[in-house]
Amino acid sequence: MELCFGKYKLRPFRRGDETSLAENINHKKIERYTLRIPCPYTPANARQWVNFNLKLVRSKERPGQLNFAVDLDGRVIGGLGLFNINGHSAELGYWLGVNYWGKGIVTAAVKQLTGYALKELGLVRVYAKVFSANKASARVLEKAGYKYEGRLRKDCMKREKPVDSLLFAKTR
């Protein structure tokens, strides 16, 4: 599956993505606002991620998650995924390389993937949680048509401290 939006596209991860993936994801500003992305993000991390996604694509079972690269001219500049897919809903996660922030790329990508999830996958609800301090990410979701549903107090642990999350969702 590929979804195009302007000069960018969402596509499955593939062999050869490791270098651009590691280059664009390896930043303290990305780690700061994500739950599972380490910094430093090593070439070994990139290889593991690509291999994990290749196995997901080859699996015959309905996956519990789907992950896509944000591609610009064959290079990975970001990533979006649906996880906790459970029949009627899924959670959305995303990141974008800091050199590409502020250009509307991730908002367009979120719109594309959400439309795909609601129409093609038949989901009824796609939701996303962002750290309460991540105002830019909350704005991305609002611009993509997500509605704010509330604050989840001490929802997750970041750097061994509980942090609040803001919950957004889009439904069909």
N, C-alpha and C positions, 0 to 999 in steps of 0.2 A: 504494500500500500504506500502510495506517495500522494501527498497533498501539497499543491503549489500555491504560493501567495507572493505575488511580485517576483523578485529575483531569488526568493528563498523557497525552500521546500522542507517538508517533514518527510522523513524516510526512515526505514529501519537502519540500525547500525550495521556496519559491515567491516570486514577485514580491511585494514589500511586507515581506519578512522582513529587509531590509537594516538598518533602524534598530534593531530589538530585537537582532538578531545582533551588530551593532557595539557596542551598549551592554553586552551581557552577556559578550562574549568579551574585551573590551578591558581586561585587568587583568594586572598583573605576575605575580600568583600563578598565572594560567593559562599565561602564556608560560613561566614558570619550569619547569613540568613537562610541556611539550609540545614536540614537535620542529619543527613547521612553522607554528605560530601566532605572528605577529609582535606586538610591542607597541611603539608604539601600533598598534592594529588600526583602520584608517581606514574611513570610508564607502566609499571606492574598493575596499578589500579585500573588504568585504561584498558590494558589487555584483559583483565578479569571482567570488566564491564562489557566489553565487546563480546567476549566468549559467552558470558551469561546470556546476552541478548540473542546471539546466534542460536543457542540452545532453545530459547523461548520460541523463536521463529520456526524451528524444526519440529517442535513438540506437536503431537497429534491431539493433545488435550486442549480444551478451552483454557486459555491462559488466565492466571489471576492478575497478570499485569501485562501492559504493552508499553514499550519505550521507543521513542523516535528521536533521531538526530535532527537538529535544525541545521540545514545544509546551505552553504553559500559557496558556489563554485567548487563543489566537491569536498569542501572542508566543514568539519563540525564546529559550529560556533555556539551551540546551545543544545539543550535537550528537554523534551517533554515526555511525560509518562502518565499512564493511567494505572493505578494499582488499587488493591483491595476491590477488584472487580467481583461483584457478587450477584450478578443476575439482573438487578435493576439499577444499581448505582456503582460509582467508582470515584476514587479520590484522584485528583490531578496534582501533579508536581512539575516544576520546571526550573530551569536555570538558563542564563545567557551570559556569554563572555562579556566582561566589563567594557571592552572596546566597542561593543554594539549596544550598550544601554542608551536609552533615551531616543530611540529611532522608531518606536512602535512595532518592532519585530516580534517581541514576545506576546504583545497583545494580539497581533494578527495570528500568530501561531496558536495561541490559546483558543481563539475563535474557531480556527480550522479544526483543531482536535476535538473541541467540545461539540461542534456540529457533527463530526464523524461519529463520536460516541453516542450522541442522542439519536441520530438517524440510522447510521449503518449498523451499529452494535445494538440498537434498540434499548439503550439505557433510558431511564426516566430521570435520573439525577446524577449530576457530576458536581462534586464539591472539592474545595481546596481550603487548606489551613495555612495561614502565614503568621510568622511571629509578629506580635503587636507593634514592635519597633520598625517593621519593614513597610513603611508607608508607600513606597514605590510599587511593591508587589500587590498591596491592597488596591492601589489605583489601577493596575493592570487588570485585575479581576473585575473591578467595577466597569472599566471601559469595554471589557469583553462580555458584558451583560450579566455578570454574576451579582447576586443580591447578598448583602451582609446579613448574616443570621445571628451573630452574637460573639461574645468573648468567652473563650474557654480558659478559665483561670488555672494556672499551673498545669497546663495541658501536656507539656513535654519537658524533657531535660536537655539543656544545652550547656555544655561545659560544666556539667555536674550541678547546675542550678535550674530550678523550675522556672519556666517562662510561660507567659500567656500566649495563646494563639487567637487569631480572628478567623471565624468560620464564614465562608462564602459558598454559595451554591447556585447552580443553574439547573432548571428543570424544564421538561417538555410538557 
